[in-house]
């Protein structure tokens, strides 16, 4: 049975089934008329009856089966989407990010890991419900700042990620810095008062043949280095730092990142 994913596919399927049924039925009917020929009027009358009968039966039956196939395909697509979406934030999840990296071949790619500073203290002070609201709010903020540059996702807990192959590393550093400053300037209003939220980030660049785990490991090391510096910092992996320092904007990047 052909894959039916749209109404157009469904209509084509019904037409094909109906035509096939007509051809088979009329062929059998004409063969019978040739063997037991009585008159051309009888041939015409039988052909009309056969055509009407086939259309009355084949069209609704084909429509029912075709529509069931279309709904099955739609359900599969919904399940696939759910399996790649984080239920809390609505962002692509770890699986979606892994698949995006693995399917990119040898393409150069930058990964940003952004993590909320001292998030456990927020949960302890204001409760996990407030913590969830913070994650949801920050998900929208991060997506607004970074989605034009690649795929933004929620890795786990308070950790978000961007994978990008469409922007230079220097540009990624710039926009991540803008995002960190925007988050720091915008207090989160909770029932228990205003919460000052900051984010730190680690940035890594993928080398030839690097797997997701390799890229993620380097970005995670850079993130931990940023957190050791305090709140609202960015650090680059060794390879990413070497790439930046080799560029024309090395002096400016050195000042931004305090390399």
HELIX and SHEET records of a PDB file:
HELIX    1   1 UNK A    7  UNK A   35  1                                  29    
HELIX    2   2 UNK A   40  UNK A   83  1                                  44    
HELIX    3   3 UNK A   94  UNK A  102  1                                   9    
HELIX    4   4 UNK A  119  UNK A  126  1                                   8    
HELIX    5   5 UNK A  128  UNK A  146  1                                  19    
HELIX    6   6 UNK A  147  UNK A  149  5                                   3    
HELIX    7   7 UNK A  169  UNK A  185  1                                  17    
HELIX    8   8 UNK A  212  UNK A  228  1                                  17    
HELIX    9   9 UNK A  238  UNK A  245  1                                   8    
HELIX   10  10 UNK A  250  UNK A  257  1                                   8    
SHEET    1   A 5 UNK A 151  UNK A 156  0                                        
SHEET    2   A 5 UNK A 159  UNK A 164 -1                                        
SHEET    3   A 5 UNK A 110  UNK A 116 -1                                        
SHEET    4   A 5 UNK A 199  UNK A 205 -1                                        
SHEET    5   A 5 UNK A 234  UNK A 236  1                                        
SHEET    1   B 2 UNK A 188  UNK A 190  0                                        
SHEET    2   B 2 UNK A 193  UNK A 195 -1                                        
END                                                                             
